[in-house]
Amino acid sequence: MDELIQRLTQSEHTAPLTDFKTERQMQRFFANNLELLEPGLRLYDAERSVEFRCKIKNVGRPGSIDILAVDADGSLVVVELKLGFGNASALGQAMGYMAWLKKNLHRAVTVRAIIVCRQANPFLRLAIADPTCPNIKIIEYPSHLNPPNPLL
């Protein structure tokens, strides 16, 4: 979180980040400010992203990739957004989207994920730290509106 806070303090976008009311608002903010998550990150082709959303819905997943981006090395990056607390379901979503992209593009493509949440619970942190869960990282965004959940 320190790295994101440092980037935010160097940008004009601090206020909206702490005032997300909906995941859609959060999605618009980060889609327009991907460099806050990682330098060099840019949106993947919007038309193909819509195509992926439709196809993913057809395999029984009711949701869709929140943001599909490309990093400086050309790897696809699934950005999974959670308005509040990140848990194991966020990991399951991210891994499912990563697997779908690998299967439906070509296998040589590198796919990784970033889970963006206000606070990750200990189980999610444990899972991400395991070597069997490579290419996924957590970025927590600061919030001055709500105290941390004491149950986490």
N, CA, C and O of each residue as an XYZ file, in Angstrom:
608
protein
N       0.824     -1.188      0.000
C       0.000      0.000      0.000
C       0.869      1.252      0.000
O       0.462      2.274     -0.554
N       2.039      1.202      0.598
C       2.903      2.379      0.669
C       3.247      2.930     -0.704
O       3.279      4.145     -0.897
N       3.506      2.035     -1.669
C       3.860      2.456     -3.016
C       2.689      3.188     -3.676
O       2.892      4.210     -4.332
N       1.464      2.673     -3.508
C       0.294      3.326     -4.080
C       0.065      4.675     -3.417
O      -0.233      5.652     -4.104
N       0.197      4.751     -2.110
C       0.018      6.024     -1.401
C       1.041      7.044     -1.892
O       0.709      8.214     -2.083
N       2.278      6.609     -2.096
C       3.306      7.515     -2.592
C       2.929      8.056     -3.979
O       3.069      9.252     -4.233
N       2.455      7.191     -4.866
C       2.039      7.647     -6.198
C       0.845      8.586     -6.111
O       0.758      9.556     -6.864
N      -0.077      8.300     -5.191
C      -1.254      9.154     -5.045
C      -0.890     10.541     -4.538
O      -1.456     11.536     -4.991
N       0.035     10.611     -3.618
C       0.418     11.914     -3.089
C       1.147     12.739     -4.134
O       1.244     13.960     -4.010
N       1.661     12.078     -5.161
C       2.329     12.790     -6.238
C       1.377     13.087     -7.392
O       1.807     13.596     -8.428
N       0.093     12.778     -7.231
C      -0.877     13.033     -8.296
C      -2.029     13.852     -7.743
O      -2.135     14.077     -6.537
N      -2.884     14.289     -8.646
C      -4.041     15.082     -8.239
C      -5.258     14.224     -7.942
O      -6.343     14.770     -7.745
N      -5.126     12.906     -7.902
C      -6.267     12.005     -7.813
C      -6.550     11.464     -6.414
O      -7.296     10.493     -6.282
N      -5.992     12.046     -5.391
C      -6.131     11.475     -4.049
C      -7.574     11.469     -3.546
O      -8.039     10.455     -3.026
N      -8.276     12.566     -3.689
C      -9.625     12.670     -3.117
C     -10.591     11.626     -3.672
O     -11.240     10.945     -2.878
N     -10.727     11.458     -5.012
C     -11.693     10.476     -5.501
C     -11.376      9.053     -5.066
O     -12.288      8.240     -4.915
N     -10.123      8.741     -4.864
C      -9.740      7.388     -4.496
C     -10.352      6.965     -3.174
O     -10.691      5.796     -2.993
N     -10.494      7.886     -2.267
C     -11.009      7.526     -0.949
C     -12.523      7.647     -0.862
O     -13.101      7.377      0.191
N     -13.176      8.047     -1.948
C     -14.609      8.294     -1.920
C     -15.402      7.363     -2.818
O     -16.492      7.737     -3.252
N     -14.913      6.173     -3.118
C     -15.648      5.264     -3.983
C     -16.952      4.853     -3.313
O     -16.960      4.391     -2.172
N     -18.054      5.029     -4.035
C     -19.354      4.587     -3.532
C     -19.773      3.275     -4.185
O     -20.518      2.493     -3.595
N     -19.288      3.034     -5.417
C     -19.632      1.816     -6.145
C     -18.381      1.245     -6.805
O     -17.392      1.948     -7.012
N     -18.445     -0.039     -7.127
C     -17.325     -0.661     -7.826
C     -17.179     -0.088     -9.231
O     -16.072     -0.013     -9.764
N     -18.296      0.315     -9.829
C     -18.252      0.934    -11.168
C     -17.467      2.247    -11.135
O     -16.690      2.529    -12.048
N     -17.667      3.042    -10.093
C     -16.922      4.294     -9.928
C     -15.429      3.989     -9.759
O     -14.577      4.665    -10.335
N     -15.135      2.979     -8.975
C     -13.756      2.545     -8.769
C     -13.142      2.075    -10.086
O     -11.984      2.369    -10.384
N     -13.936      1.338    -10.874
C     -13.468      0.831    -12.160
C     -13.121      1.979    -13.107
O     -12.068      1.956    -13.744
N     -13.989      2.974    -13.204
C     -13.716      4.125    -14.072
C     -12.452      4.853    -13.631
O     -11.626      5.242    -14.456
N     -12.312      5.032    -12.306
C     -11.149      5.744    -11.790
C      -9.852      5.025    -12.171
O      -8.942      5.637    -12.729
N      -9.771      3.727    -11.868
C      -8.527      3.009    -12.145
C      -8.298      2.775    -13.639
O      -7.149      2.745    -14.080
N      -9.355      2.609    -14.421
C      -9.181      2.462    -15.872
C      -8.544      3.727    -16.458
O      -7.769      3.654    -17.411
N      -8.873      4.870    -15.887
C      -8.301      6.138    -16.355
C      -6.980      6.488    -15.688
O      -6.323      7.449    -16.087
N      -6.583      5.724    -14.681
C      -5.366      6.019    -13.919
C      -4.573      4.749    -13.615
O      -4.127      4.545    -12.487
N      -4.402      3.907    -14.620
C      -3.703      2.639    -14.413
C      -2.275      2.818    -13.911
O      -1.746      1.950    -13.217
N      -1.654      3.933    -14.257
C      -0.281      4.170    -13.818
C      -0.167      4.271    -12.302
O       0.925      4.131    -11.753
N      -1.289      4.513    -11.619
C      -1.259      4.521    -10.160
C      -1.067      3.109     -9.606
O      -0.512      2.932     -8.522
N      -1.525      2.115    -10.350
C      -1.347      0.725     -9.920
C       0.035      0.213    -10.277
O       0.655     -0.523     -9.509
N       0.514      0.611    -11.451
C       1.809      0.119    -11.913
C       2.278      0.976    -13.090
O       1.539      1.155    -14.058
N       3.486      1.500    -13.015
C       3.990      2.280    -14.151
C       4.013      1.432    -15.428
O       4.412      0.267    -15.403
N       3.584      2.026    -16.537
C       3.595      1.332    -17.817
C       2.335      0.543    -18.125
O       2.187      0.031    -19.234
N       1.424      0.436    -17.165
C       0.183     -0.306    -17.379
C      -0.757      0.527    -18.251
O      -0.932      1.725    -18.027
N      -1.366     -0.132    -19.258
C      -2.314      0.563    -20.137
C      -3.488     -0.367    -20.435
O      -3.372     -1.588    -20.324
N      -4.610      0.224    -20.812
C      -5.799     -0.567    -21.129
C      -5.562     -1.448    -22.339
O      -4.915     -1.047    -23.306
N      -6.095     -2.650    -22.264
C      -6.108     -3.543    -23.422
C      -7.163     -3.016    -24.383
O      -8.042     -2.254    -23.978
N      -7.090     -3.402    -25.622
C      -8.043     -2.999    -26.656
C      -9.483     -3.132    -26.144
O      -9.931     -4.226    -25.803
N     -10.196     -2.007    -26.096
C     -11.542     -1.968    -25.513
C     -12.521     -2.888    -26.230
O     -13.328     -3.546    -25.573
N     -12.474     -2.952    -27.550
C     -13.413     -3.807    -28.285
C     -13.199     -5.279    -27.949
O     -14.170     -6.014    -27.769
N     -11.963     -5.717    -27.864
C     -11.686     -7.110    -27.507
C     -12.095     -7.381    -26.064
O     -12.556     -8.477    -25.746
N     -11.928     -6.379    -25.179
C     -12.324     -6.559    -23.781
C     -13.808     -6.849    -23.666
O     -14.218     -7.704    -22.881
N     -14.623     -6.134    -24.453
C     -16.068     -6.379    -24.449
C     -16.358     -7.790    -24.952
O     -17.204     -8.491    -24.399
N     -15.656     -8.198    -25.996
C     -15.807     -9.559    -26.535
C     -15.480    -10.592    -25.451
O     -16.206    -11.574    -25.299
N     -14.398    -10.381    -24.701
C     -14.025    -11.305    -23.630
C     -15.108    -11.352    -22.561
O     -15.445    -12.429    -22.068
N     -15.658    -10.192    -22.198
C     -16.700    -10.166    -21.176
C     -17.884    -11.034    -21.578
O     -18.389    -11.819    -20.776
N     -18.322    -10.889    -22.821
C     -19.463    -11.680    -23.301
C     -19.155    -13.167    -23.276
O     -19.993    -13.966    -22.857
N     -17.974    -13.547    -23.715
C     -17.613    -14.960    -23.762
C     -17.465    -15.541    -22.363
O     -17.859    -16.684    -22.129
N     -16.909    -14.781    -21.434
C     -16.752    -15.268    -20.059
C     -18.123    -15.488    -19.435
O     -18.329    -16.473    -18.727
N     -19.059    -14.586    -19.690
C     -20.412    -14.762    -19.158
C     -21.038    -16.046    -19.676
O     -21.845    -16.666    -18.984
N     -20.676    -16.448    -20.878
C     -21.252    -17.652    -21.479
C     -20.665    -18.951    -20.926
O     -21.148    -20.031    -21.267
N     -19.632    -18.872    -20.080
C     -19.106    -20.096    -19.464
C     -19.575    -20.222    -18.019
O     -18.979    -20.943    -17.218
N     -20.641    -19.517    -17.704
C     -21.253    -19.682    -16.392
C     -20.780    -18.717    -15.337
O     -21.209    -18.809    -14.187
N     -19.915    -17.799    -15.686
C     -19.445    -16.806    -14.723
C     -20.300    -15.555    -14.884
O     -20.270    -14.936    -15.947
N     -21.058    -15.164    -13.868
C     -21.950    -14.017    -14.017
C     -21.225    -12.677    -14.136
O     -21.793    -11.728    -14.678
N     -20.015    -12.575    -13.656
C     -19.290    -11.314    -13.702
C     -18.449    -11.182    -14.951
O     -18.588    -11.959    -15.895
N     -17.586    -10.203    -14.949
C     -16.678    -10.002    -16.065
C     -15.395     -9.387    -15.532
O     -15.345     -8.901    -14.402
N     -14.368     -9.416    -16.355
C     -13.094     -8.826    -15.969
C     -13.325     -7.343    -15.703
O     -13.851     -6.633    -16.560
N     -12.936     -6.873    -14.525
C     -13.154     -5.465    -14.191
C     -12.347     -4.563    -15.121
O     -12.884     -3.642    -15.737
N     -11.052     -4.843    -15.212
C     -10.180     -4.096    -16.129
C      -9.196     -5.091    -16.721
O      -8.578     -5.874    -15.998
N      -9.057     -5.056    -18.025
C      -8.036     -5.860    -18.687
C      -6.987     -4.894    -19.214
O      -7.291     -3.992    -19.996
N      -5.764     -5.091    -18.782
C      -4.681     -4.174    -19.137
C      -3.510     -4.949    -19.722
O      -3.489     -6.180    -19.728
N      -2.543     -4.195    -20.210
C      -1.288     -4.744    -20.727
C      -0.172     -4.018    -19.998
O      -0.217     -2.798    -19.843
N       0.839     -4.772    -19.546
C       1.950     -4.124    -18.847
C       3.057     -3.732    -19.819
O       2.940     -3.953    -21.024
N       4.112     -3.159    -19.300
C       5.220     -2.669    -20.126
C       5.905     -3.787    -20.901
O       6.523     -3.527    -21.933
N       5.809     -5.034    -20.421
C       6.420     -6.182    -21.101
C       5.479     -6.850    -22.105
O       5.870     -7.807    -22.773
N       4.240     -6.354    -22.218
C       3.277     -6.940    -23.142
C       2.433     -8.049    -22.537
O       1.644     -8.677    -23.243
N       2.583     -8.300    -21.252
C       1.763     -9.317    -20.576
C       0.370     -8.762    -20.317
O       0.201     -7.572    -20.052
N      -0.632     -9.647    -20.397
C      -1.986     -9.245    -20.035
C      -2.106     -9.191    -18.516
O      -1.545    -10.028    -17.808
N      -2.837     -8.204    -18.029
C      -3.028     -8.045    -16.590
C      -4.521     -7.923    -16.302
O      -5.175     -6.977    -16.739
N      -5.043     -8.889    -15.565
C      -6.426     -8.853    -15.100
C      -6.421     -8.028    -13.814
O      -5.723     -8.364    -12.857
N      -7.194     -6.961    -13.798
C      -7.312     -6.149    -12.586
C      -8.681     -6.437    -11.985
O      -9.713     -6.076    -12.551
N      -8.673     -7.089    -10.839
C      -9.896     -7.451    -10.132
C     -10.094     -6.437     -9.009
O      -9.238     -6.301     -8.134
N     -11.213     -5.731     -9.030
C     -11.481     -4.661     -8.074
C     -12.470     -5.115     -7.013
O     -13.482     -5.746     -7.317
N     -12.166     -4.788     -5.772
C     -13.076     -5.040     -4.659
C     -13.241     -3.731     -3.899
O     -12.268     -3.147     -3.422
N     -14.471     -3.287     -3.796
C     -14.765     -2.005     -3.183
C     -14.321     -1.954     -1.725
O     -13.891     -0.903     -1.248
N     -14.417     -3.031     -1.037
C     -14.041     -3.049      0.372
C     -12.921     -4.024      0.631
O     -11.757     -3.749      0.340
N     -13.283     -5.165      1.180
C     -12.306     -6.136      1.625
C     -12.093     -7.224      0.582
O     -13.043     -7.738     -0.007
N     -10.823     -7.563      0.367
C     -10.473     -8.642     -0.553
C     -10.444     -9.958      0.188
O      -9.917    -10.043      1.297
N     -11.015    -10.996     -0.426
C     -11.017    -12.308      0.203
C     -10.722    -13.373     -0.850
O     -10.345    -13.054     -1.978
N     -10.896    -14.624     -0.478
C     -10.556    -15.727     -1.379
C     -11.397    -15.729     -2.649
O     -10.940    -16.230     -3.677
N     -12.599    -15.191     -2.611
C     -13.412    -15.169     -3.827
C     -12.788    -14.259     -4.884
O     -12.919    -14.524     -6.079
N     -12.117    -13.197     -4.462
C     -11.415    -12.320     -5.412
C     -10.295    -13.090     -6.096
O     -10.062    -12.928     -7.293
N      -9.608    -13.921     -5.335
C      -8.545    -14.753     -5.895
C      -9.116    -15.746     -6.901
O      -8.551    -15.944     -7.976
N     -10.241    -16.370     -6.547
C     -10.889    -17.318     -7.455
C     -11.309    -16.654     -8.753
O     -11.127    -17.222     -9.830
N     -11.868    -15.457     -8.660
C     -12.251    -14.727     -9.863
C     -11.026    -14.432    -10.722
O     -11.024    -14.708    -11.922
N      -9.996    -13.877    -10.115
C      -8.794    -13.514    -10.866
C      -8.178    -14.734    -11.545
O      -7.789    -14.667    -12.711
N      -8.090    -15.846    -10.821
C      -7.498    -17.058    -11.398
C      -8.361    -17.612    -12.532
O      -7.834    -18.098    -13.533
N      -9.676    -17.541    -12.378
C     -10.578    -17.998    -13.430
C     -10.426    -17.164    -14.696
O     -10.385    -17.714    -15.797
N     -10.343    -15.854    -14.554
C     -10.159    -14.980    -15.712
C      -8.804    -15.219    -16.370
O      -8.699    -15.223    -17.596
N      -7.771    -15.418    -15.558
C      -6.441    -15.695    -16.103
C      -6.463    -16.991    -16.916
O      -5.926    -17.046    -18.023
N      -7.083    -18.024    -16.365
C      -7.155    -19.321    -17.062
C      -7.946    -19.195    -18.355
O      -7.552    -19.754    -19.379
N      -9.060    -18.464    -18.319
C      -9.874    -18.282    -19.518
C      -9.072    -17.577    -20.615
O      -9.109    -17.984    -21.776
N      -8.351    -16.521    -20.240
C      -7.557    -15.786    -21.229
C      -6.470    -16.677    -21.833
O      -6.267    -16.672    -23.047
N      -5.774    -17.442    -20.989
C      -4.725    -18.338    -21.500
C      -5.299    -19.383    -22.450
O      -4.706    -19.685    -23.486
N      -6.440    -19.925    -22.095
C      -7.050    -20.964    -22.918
C      -7.576    -20.407    -24.237
O      -7.456    -21.060    -25.273
N      -8.149    -19.227    -24.213
C      -8.826    -18.698    -25.386
C      -7.983    -17.768    -26.246
O      -8.396    -17.411    -27.349
N      -6.835    -17.377    -25.776
C      -5.920    -16.632    -26.637
C      -4.939    -17.669    -27.165
O      -5.358    -18.669    -27.749
N      -3.678    -17.456    -26.976
C      -2.737    -18.530    -27.301
C      -1.903    -18.785    -26.059
O      -1.643    -17.872    -25.275
N      -1.503    -19.982    -25.891
C      -0.873    -20.405    -24.633
C       0.445    -19.703    -24.317
O       0.907    -19.733    -23.176
N       1.039    -19.083    -25.304
C       2.326    -18.425    -25.058
C       2.162    -17.074    -24.356
O       3.149    -16.492    -23.909
N       0.947    -16.576    -24.257
C       0.737    -15.269    -23.643
C       0.937    -15.365    -22.127
O       0.503    -16.329    -21.496
N       1.586    -14.373    -21.562
C       1.739    -14.305    -20.114
C       0.563    -13.518    -19.557
O       0.258    -12.422    -20.029
N      -0.090    -14.077    -18.560
C      -1.228    -13.421    -17.925
C      -0.960    -13.368    -16.429
O      -0.542    -14.356    -15.826
N      -1.200    -12.230    -15.853
C      -1.075    -12.086    -14.405
C      -2.237    -11.254    -13.895
O      -3.043    -10.765    -14.687
N      -2.333    -11.088    -12.602
C      -3.474    -10.373    -12.027
C      -3.040     -9.456    -10.900
O      -2.049     -9.697    -10.210
N      -3.810     -8.409    -10.742
C      -3.687     -7.498     -9.611
C      -5.061     -7.426     -8.957
O      -6.049     -7.096     -9.614
N      -5.123     -7.730     -7.679
C      -6.366     -7.591     -6.918
C      -6.262     -6.275     -6.153
O      -5.371     -6.096     -5.323
N      -7.173     -5.366     -6.440
C      -7.175     -4.052     -5.795
C      -8.334     -4.029     -4.804
O      -9.490     -4.222     -5.179
N      -8.010     -3.792     -3.541
C      -9.040     -3.768     -2.502
C      -8.626     -2.787     -1.409
O      -7.480     -2.341     -1.361
N      -9.563     -2.464     -0.546
C      -9.218     -1.565      0.564
C      -8.347     -2.296      1.578
O      -7.385     -1.740      2.108
N      -8.701     -3.557      1.840
C      -7.910     -4.346      2.775
C      -8.075     -5.824      2.446
O      -9.192     -6.309      2.262
N      -6.962     -6.529      2.373
C      -7.001     -7.967      2.095
C      -7.065     -8.734      3.406
O      -6.370     -8.399      4.365
N      -7.904     -9.766      3.441
C      -7.965    -10.547      4.676
C      -6.771    -11.509      4.745
O      -6.129    -11.768      3.727
N      -6.472    -12.035      5.926
C      -5.295    -12.887      6.100
C      -5.282    -14.127      5.207
O      -4.215    -14.549      4.763
N      -6.436    -14.711      4.940
C      -6.495    -15.904      4.100
C      -6.067    -15.578      2.670
O      -5.349    -16.357      2.043
N      -6.506    -14.425      2.153
C      -6.094    -13.996      0.816
C      -4.590    -13.748      0.786
O      -3.915    -14.158     -0.158
N      -4.068    -13.090      1.795
C      -2.617    -12.844      1.861
C      -1.830    -14.158      1.871
O      -0.812    -14.283      1.190
N      -2.304    -15.128      2.640
C      -1.659    -16.435      2.722
C      -1.660    -17.116      1.352
O      -0.641    -17.654      0.920
N      -2.794    -17.089      0.683
C      -2.912    -17.733     -0.628
C      -1.993    -17.072     -1.654
O      -1.329    -17.767     -2.422
N      -1.948    -15.767     -1.677
C      -1.123    -15.037     -2.651
C       0.367    -15.290     -2.393
O       1.165    -15.318     -3.331
N       0.733    -15.472     -1.147
C       2.139    -15.685     -0.797
C       2.644    -17.069     -1.188
O       3.852    -17.291     -1.266
N       1.724    -18.000     -1.435
C       2.115    -19.367     -1.763
C       2.686    -19.454     -3.175
O       2.151    -18.826     -4.089
N       3.761    -20.221     -3.374
C       4.361    -20.345     -4.711
C       3.442    -20.976     -5.752
O       3.693    -20.849     -6.950
N       2.382    -21.653     -5.314
C       1.447    -22.226     -6.285
C       0.508    -21.166     -6.858
O      -0.321    -21.467     -7.716
N       0.636    -19.946     -6.392
C      -0.227    -18.853     -6.841
C       0.634    -17.722     -7.426
O       0.625    -16.600     -6.920
N       1.376    -18.034     -8.495
C       2.268    -17.012     -9.039
C       1.511    -15.973     -9.868
O       0.353    -16.174    -10.235
N       2.165    -14.897    -10.143
C       1.652    -13.860    -11.047
C       0.405    -13.148    -10.549
O      -0.347    -12.594    -11.350
N       0.174    -13.152     -9.246
C      -0.955    -12.410     -8.684
C      -0.429    -11.580     -7.522
O       0.301    -12.071     -6.661
N      -0.820    -10.305     -7.522
C      -0.434     -9.473     -6.388
C      -1.637     -8.689     -5.888
O      -2.635     -8.533     -6.591
N      -1.523     -8.206     -4.672
C      -2.571     -7.423     -4.031
C      -2.088     -5.989     -3.936
O      -0.937     -5.734     -3.580
N      -2.970     -5.055     -4.257
C      -2.704     -3.644     -3.999
C      -3.873     -3.129     -3.176
O      -5.024     -3.199     -3.607
N      -3.578     -2.617     -2.002
C      -4.615     -2.048     -1.148
C      -4.650     -0.539     -1.354
O      -3.611      0.119     -1.387
N      -5.857     -0.003     -1.491
C      -5.973      1.439     -1.643
C      -6.343      2.044     -0.298
O      -7.031      1.412      0.505
N      -5.887      3.266     -0.052
C      -6.167      3.897      1.241
C      -7.621      4.356      1.330
O      -8.228      4.729      0.327
N      -8.155      4.324      2.515
C      -9.494      4.839      2.747
C      -9.498      5.583      4.071
O      -9.061      5.062      5.096
N      -9.990      6.787      4.031
C     -10.076      7.573      5.254
C     -11.523      7.632      5.743
O     -11.824      8.273      6.750
N     -12.412      6.954      5.014
C     -13.825      7.040      5.329
C     -14.278      5.970      6.308
O     -15.130      6.224      7.159
N     -13.718      4.784      6.193
C     -14.163      3.661      7.011
C     -13.006      3.093      7.823
O     -11.902      2.953      7.297
N     -13.231      2.765      9.083
C     -12.165      2.126      9.855
C     -11.955      0.699      9.355
O     -12.875      0.109      8.787
N     -10.757      0.131      9.556
C     -10.525     -1.263      9.148
C     -11.499     -2.191      9.865
O     -11.937     -1.919     10.983
N     -11.825     -3.286      9.197
C     -12.707     -4.273      9.771
C     -11.953     -5.026     10.877
O     -10.949     -5.678     10.588
N     -12.400     -4.954     12.108
C     -11.689     -5.616     13.207
C     -11.711     -7.140     13.110
O     -10.932     -7.809     13.790
N     -12.581     -7.692     12.285
C     -12.677     -9.143     12.169
C     -11.654     -9.716     11.190
O     -11.536    -10.936     11.070
N     -10.919     -8.860     10.494
C      -9.961     -9.360      9.511
C      -8.665     -9.683     10.157
O      -7.732    -10.120      9.483
